[in-house]
Amino acid sequence: MMTARFFRSRVMIRVAVSFFFGLITGMVVMLLWTGQKLDGMYLERSALYYANNQKNKEILRLQEELDKDARRQENSEQIHKIQVEVISPLRYGQEEIKAQVETLVDPFIGKSVTWISNNPDLLDTILRNRTIFLSDDNNRKTEIRLRLKYIAFIESTLKIWVEALEAAEPEKPAN
């Protein structure tokens, strides 16, 4: 009986040891298999983080570029310079006429191009039949009448063509 009990206990020990070795072997295999899967997932996650960061940097760069374009367009839609061209049969005083007209339209610097293009009559009202005086070397004043001929917008420059004619002197009555 003892041998049968001894034999049974030995078999039970072998079964228990085999079970634990199988359990340990199964855990090791499972750990190695899941470890490889986890390593692959960690690498994939790192690659996704890197790609996400690259896309975020690109988005920020594009937003900055859009902001710059918006600022540039906003600045280009404002008048920064006014250029005056004088159409006149007079051979003298054109620079002085230009200077006086530029002084008259100086308040338009910084205004929106679209605002002025929608209201060109404002410029016409300012310059229509405007009288300016030119001084010559003999301290005589010549009366000049202005009239707006054309306006054009070239980027942020307002270009104005003004017709300048010498005002007719009133006739003196005969004595």
Legacy VTK file of the C-alpha trace (Angstrom):
# vtk DataFile Version 3.0
C-alpha trace
ASCII
DATASET POLYDATA
POINTS 175 float
0.000 0.000 0.000
2.721 2.170 0.675
4.102 1.829 -2.730
0.786 2.684 -4.274
0.489 5.748 -2.051
4.061 6.639 -2.656
3.575 6.146 -6.352
0.445 8.277 -6.303
2.109 11.054 -4.377
5.041 10.981 -6.764
2.680 11.185 -9.721
0.823 14.035 -8.027
4.082 15.870 -7.422
5.076 15.339 -11.046
1.690 16.540 -12.218
1.905 19.579 -9.923
5.475 20.346 -11.037
4.506 19.857 -14.697
1.486 22.066 -14.164
3.610 24.824 -12.603
6.294 24.485 -15.306
3.538 24.658 -17.936
2.029 27.623 -16.163
5.383 29.408 -15.975
6.206 28.510 -19.594
2.786 29.791 -20.685
3.292 33.025 -18.758
6.745 33.534 -20.286
5.439 32.884 -23.799
2.460 35.173 -23.184
4.737 37.857 -21.721
7.104 37.678 -24.704
4.221 37.756 -27.189
2.423 40.673 -25.482
5.764 42.412 -24.947
6.416 42.391 -28.686
2.897 43.659 -29.340
3.335 46.416 -26.750
6.721 47.417 -28.181
5.143 47.649 -31.630
2.311 49.760 -30.229
4.754 52.046 -28.384
6.728 52.551 -31.607
3.521 53.245 -33.522
2.414 55.703 -30.830
5.768 57.493 -31.008
5.495 57.696 -34.794
1.967 59.103 -34.478
3.108 61.679 -31.893
5.927 62.747 -34.201
3.593 63.002 -37.218
1.067 64.915 -35.116
3.735 67.378 -33.944
4.897 67.875 -37.534
1.330 68.577 -38.663
0.826 71.013 -35.770
4.017 72.850 -36.724
2.845 73.021 -40.326
-0.568 74.297 -39.226
1.072 77.008 -37.097
3.350 77.994 -39.978
0.379 78.211 -42.347
-1.600 80.257 -39.817
1.313 82.691 -39.469
1.529 82.905 -43.251
-2.202 83.584 -43.476
-1.903 86.258 -40.799
0.960 87.882 -42.698
-1.049 87.760 -45.931
-4.077 89.225 -44.178
-1.961 92.040 -42.711
-0.285 92.622 -46.063
-3.646 92.686 -47.834
-5.066 94.970 -45.164
-2.123 97.327 -45.651
-2.385 97.108 -49.438
-6.073 98.038 -49.234
-5.114 101.339 -47.629
-3.744 104.320 -49.466
-0.130 104.943 -48.491
0.852 107.396 -51.186
-0.857 109.941 -53.403
0.632 110.773 -56.764
-0.633 113.830 -58.638
-0.264 114.437 -62.363
-1.088 117.896 -63.726
-2.614 118.344 -67.168
-2.134 121.969 -68.038
-1.189 124.214 -70.956
0.804 126.313 -68.473
4.545 125.954 -68.764
5.292 127.044 -65.236
4.122 126.221 -61.732
3.259 122.565 -62.268
5.278 121.480 -59.237
3.553 124.100 -57.095
0.149 122.959 -58.378
1.074 119.352 -57.553
2.122 120.373 -54.045
-1.117 122.273 -53.410
-3.290 119.429 -54.748
-1.359 116.902 -52.636
-2.069 119.089 -49.606
-5.784 119.121 -50.469
-6.031 115.317 -50.782
-3.607 114.502 -47.952
-6.464 113.446 -45.593
-7.082 110.421 -47.865
-3.785 108.791 -46.857
-4.573 105.795 -44.672
-8.136 105.491 -45.972
-9.456 102.313 -47.575
-9.092 101.959 -51.341
-12.575 100.458 -51.580
-14.087 103.339 -49.616
-12.599 105.900 -51.995
-13.386 103.849 -55.107
-17.011 103.610 -53.937
-17.099 107.387 -53.349
-15.091 109.012 -56.180
-17.446 111.977 -56.118
-15.804 112.981 -52.838
-12.524 113.689 -54.629
-14.416 115.392 -57.434
-16.200 117.625 -54.918
-12.915 118.620 -53.305
-11.228 119.504 -56.599
-14.113 120.722 -58.782
-13.667 124.396 -59.632
-11.143 124.736 -56.813
-9.136 127.914 -57.182
-5.508 128.071 -56.222
-3.036 130.880 -56.670
0.494 130.694 -58.057
3.009 133.388 -57.284
5.531 134.376 -59.900
8.818 136.271 -59.619
7.089 139.683 -59.749
4.822 138.788 -56.791
1.837 138.609 -59.103
-0.689 135.956 -58.287
-2.055 133.828 -61.063
-5.454 132.278 -60.465
-5.644 128.602 -61.446
-8.850 126.573 -61.607
-8.643 122.853 -60.908
-10.785 120.021 -62.154
-10.454 116.301 -61.468
-9.840 114.435 -64.696
-9.063 110.808 -63.697
-8.282 108.717 -60.642
-6.580 105.330 -60.502
-5.489 102.932 -57.798
-2.136 101.240 -58.290
-1.627 98.873 -55.350
-1.595 101.247 -52.363
-1.057 104.412 -54.411
-3.852 106.784 -55.372
-2.987 108.429 -58.675
-4.888 111.596 -59.551
-4.862 113.498 -62.838
-5.882 117.126 -62.384
-6.638 119.574 -65.131
-5.315 123.034 -64.274
-6.411 126.017 -66.335
-5.600 129.646 -65.871
-8.726 131.555 -64.852
-9.799 134.171 -67.371
-9.183 137.693 -66.177
-12.310 139.807 -66.023
-12.417 142.430 -68.696
-11.811 146.001 -67.554
-14.372 148.579 -68.640
-13.132 151.147 -71.133
-12.581 154.696 -69.797
LINES 1 176
175 0 1 2 3 4 5 6 7 8 9 10 11 12 13 14 15 16 17 18 19 20 21 22 23 24 25 26 27 28 29 30 31 32 33 34 35 36 37 38 39 40 41 42 43 44 45 46 47 48 49 50 51 52 53 54 55 56 57 58 59 60 61 62 63 64 65 66 67 68 69 70 71 72 73 74 75 76 77 78 79 80 81 82 83 84 85 86 87 88 89 90 91 92 93 94 95 96 97 98 99 100 101 102 103 104 105 106 107 108 109 110 111 112 113 114 115 116 117 118 119 120 121 122 123 124 125 126 127 128 129 130 131 132 133 134 135 136 137 138 139 140 141 142 143 144 145 146 147 148 149 150 151 152 153 154 155 156 157 158 159 160 161 162 163 164 165 166 167 168 169 170 171 172 173 174
